[in-house]
Amino acid sequence: MHVEHVMTKNPVACDVNEPVRGVARLMRDKGVGCVVVLRAGKVAGLVTDRMLAILALADGLGPDAPVEEVMHPDPACLTLEDTVFSALDTMRSAGVVRRVPVVNASRELLGIVSISDIAVVAKDLVDGVLLEETHNAIKAAHVPTGAKRLVKEIRRPTKEGRLPPEPETRPVTRPTRSEQPPGRG
C-alpha cells in the first residue's frame, strides 16, 4: 500500500517567517499538533506544539519570533511511490518521528503521513502480509499436475483393478476325546 492512500492531503502549512504566536493559533484553530513550514512553496521544516512549548516558551523567545527559529529543519520526506512500510522505516530512522511530509520531486508539499494514519490501516496491512505469505507457501507446496486423477484412481479403482474376493476357509477345529481314533491315548 502506498502512502498516497493513507496520507492527509492538504496538511496545515505556514511560511518560515510566520511568527510563533501565529503558528500556535493556526494549530489551535485547525486542531492539529504539527505544521509544515514552507520556504518559497517548498518544505523547509516541521514544527510541533511540543516544540513551541519547549523551544519557544522555555527558551524565552517572544511570540513574534519567526517559526524558523524553533522548527525542525530539513525533515525526512516521502514521495507518493513510497509504501507504508517504507514510511515506517523512515519514521524510525529519522529519530522516531511521528509525522513525515509527502512531497513531489521539487519538494512541494502534497500531504503528510502520521503514525496514526498508519495505525488505522495496520490490521489490514498485517492481514495482507499474512495472506500473501500463506499464498506463497501454498504455491511452493503445489501438487504436480495429474495428482488429482491419481488420487481418484487410488480411492475408487475400476472394476478391472479390484481384487478378487478372498476364498472362503473353514476354521480348523480339534476333535474331542470321544471323536479320537482308537489306539491313541
C-alpha positions as CSV (number, residue, x, y, z in Angstrom):
1,M,0.0,0.0,0.0
2,H,1.4,3.4,-1.0
3,V,1.4,6.4,1.3
4,E,-0.9,8.3,-1.0
5,H,-3.7,6.0,0.2
6,V,-3.2,6.9,3.9
7,M,-1.8,10.4,3.9
8,T,-3.6,13.5,4.9
9,K,-4.0,15.7,1.8
10,N,-3.5,19.5,2.1
11,P,-1.9,19.5,5.5
12,V,-1.7,22.7,7.6
13,A,1.3,24.7,6.5
14,C,2.9,28.1,7.1
15,D,5.8,30.2,5.9
16,V,9.2,30.2,7.6
17,N,8.7,33.9,8.6
18,E,5.3,33.3,10.3
19,P,5.5,34.4,14.0
20,V,5.4,31.6,16.7
21,R,2.1,33.1,18.0
22,G,0.5,32.8,14.6
23,V,1.6,29.2,14.3
24,A,0.2,28.4,17.7
25,R,-3.1,30.0,16.8
26,L,-3.1,28.0,13.5
27,M,-2.6,24.8,15.4
28,R,-5.4,25.7,17.8
29,D,-7.9,26.8,15.1
30,K,-7.2,23.7,12.8
31,G,-7.0,21.2,15.7
32,V,-3.5,19.9,14.7
33,G,-0.3,19.3,16.6
34,C,2.1,19.8,13.7
35,V,2.5,22.4,11.0
36,V,4.7,22.0,7.9
37,V,6.9,25.0,7.4
38,L,7.5,26.2,3.8
39,R,10.1,28.4,2.1
40,A,9.2,29.6,-1.3
41,G,6.5,26.9,-1.5
42,K,8.8,24.0,-0.7
43,V,9.2,22.0,2.6
44,A,11.7,23.6,4.8
45,G,10.8,22.2,8.2
46,L,8.3,20.9,10.7
47,V,7.1,22.5,13.9
48,T,5.0,20.7,16.6
49,D,3.1,22.0,19.5
50,R,5.7,20.5,21.8
51,M,8.5,22.4,20.0
52,L,6.6,25.6,20.6
53,A,6.3,24.9,24.3
54,I,9.8,23.5,24.8
55,L,11.8,25.7,22.4
56,A,9.9,28.9,22.2
57,L,8.5,29.3,25.7
58,A,11.2,27.6,27.7
59,D,14.0,29.5,25.9
60,G,12.2,32.8,26.3
61,L,11.6,33.5,22.6
62,G,8.9,36.2,22.1
63,P,5.6,35.5,20.4
64,D,6.8,37.5,17.4
65,A,9.9,35.3,16.8
66,P,9.8,33.6,13.4
67,V,8.8,29.9,13.4
68,E,12.1,29.2,11.6
69,E,13.9,29.6,15.0
70,V,12.0,26.7,16.5
71,M,11.3,24.4,13.6
72,H,13.0,21.1,12.8
73,P,14.9,22.0,9.6
74,D,15.0,19.8,6.6
75,P,12.8,16.9,7.7
76,A,12.8,13.4,6.2
77,C,10.2,13.3,3.4
78,L,8.3,10.7,1.5
79,T,7.1,10.5,-2.1
80,L,3.8,9.1,-3.5
81,E,5.6,6.0,-4.6
82,D,6.8,5.1,-1.1
83,T,4.9,2.3,0.7
84,V,3.5,2.4,4.2
85,F,6.4,0.1,5.2
86,S,9.0,2.5,3.9
87,A,7.2,5.3,5.7
88,L,7.5,3.4,9.0
89,D,11.2,2.8,8.2
90,T,11.7,6.5,7.5
91,M,10.0,7.5,10.8
92,R,12.2,5.1,12.7
93,S,15.4,6.1,11.0
94,A,14.7,9.8,11.3
95,G,14.7,9.6,15.1
96,V,11.3,8.0,15.8
97,V,9.3,10.9,14.4
98,R,5.5,10.7,14.3
99,R,4.9,12.7,11.1
100,V,6.6,12.8,7.7
101,P,5.7,15.2,4.8
102,V,4.9,13.7,1.4
103,V,6.5,15.7,-1.4
104,N,7.0,15.7,-5.2
105,A,10.4,15.8,-7.0
106,S,10.6,19.6,-6.4
107,R,9.9,19.2,-2.6
108,E,6.5,20.8,-2.9
109,L,4.1,19.6,-0.2
110,L,1.5,17.0,-1.3
111,G,0.4,15.6,2.1
112,I,1.6,14.3,5.4
113,V,1.7,10.8,6.9
114,S,1.4,10.3,10.6
115,I,1.8,7.3,12.8
116,S,-1.9,7.4,13.5
117,D,-2.7,7.2,9.7
118,I,-0.6,4.0,9.6
119,A,-2.2,2.6,12.7
120,V,-5.7,2.9,11.1
121,V,-4.6,0.5,8.3
122,A,-2.2,-1.6,10.4
123,K,-4.6,-4.6,10.8
124,D,-5.3,-4.6,7.0
125,L,-1.6,-4.5,6.3
126,V,-0.8,-7.4,8.7
127,D,-3.7,-9.4,7.2
128,G,-2.4,-8.7,3.7
129,V,1.1,-9.8,4.6
130,L,-0.1,-13.0,6.2
131,L,-2.4,-13.7,3.2
132,E,0.5,-13.2,0.8
133,E,2.8,-15.5,2.9
134,T,0.1,-18.2,3.0
135,H,-0.5,-17.9,-0.7
136,N,3.3,-18.2,-1.3
137,A,3.6,-21.3,1.0
138,I,0.7,-23.0,-0.8
139,K,2.1,-22.2,-4.2
140,A,5.5,-23.7,-3.1
141,A,3.8,-26.9,-1.9
142,H,1.7,-27.2,-5.1
143,V,1.0,-30.8,-6.1
144,P,2.1,-31.6,-9.7
145,T,-0.5,-31.8,-12.4
146,G,-2.2,-35.2,-12.7
147,A,-2.2,-35.9,-9.0
148,K,-5.9,-35.4,-8.6
149,R,-6.5,-38.0,-11.3
150,L,-4.1,-40.4,-9.5
151,V,-5.9,-39.8,-6.1
152,K,-9.3,-40.6,-7.7
153,E,-7.9,-43.9,-9.0
154,I,-6.5,-44.9,-5.7
155,R,-9.8,-44.1,-3.9
156,R,-12.1,-45.6,-6.5
157,P,-10.5,-48.4,-8.5
158,T,-12.1,-49.5,-11.7
159,K,-13.8,-53.0,-11.9
160,E,-10.7,-54.4,-13.6
161,G,-8.5,-53.0,-10.9
162,R,-10.4,-54.5,-8.0
163,L,-9.0,-57.5,-6.2
164,P,-11.0,-60.8,-6.3
165,P,-12.8,-61.7,-3.1
166,E,-10.9,-63.8,-0.5
167,P,-11.6,-67.6,-0.8
168,E,-13.7,-69.0,2.0
169,T,-11.8,-71.0,4.5
170,R,-13.2,-73.2,7.3
171,P,-11.7,-72.9,10.7
172,V,-9.6,-75.8,11.9
173,T,-11.1,-77.5,15.0
174,R,-9.6,-80.2,17.2
175,P,-11.6,-83.4,17.6
176,T,-12.9,-84.0,21.1
177,R,-11.8,-87.2,23.1
178,S,-14.7,-89.2,22.0
179,E,-14.0,-88.4,18.4
180,Q,-10.3,-89.5,18.6
181,P,-9.4,-92.7,16.7
182,P,-8.7,-95.8,18.9
183,G,-5.2,-96.7,19.8
184,R,-4.1,-93.2,20.8
185,G,-4.0,-92.3,24.3
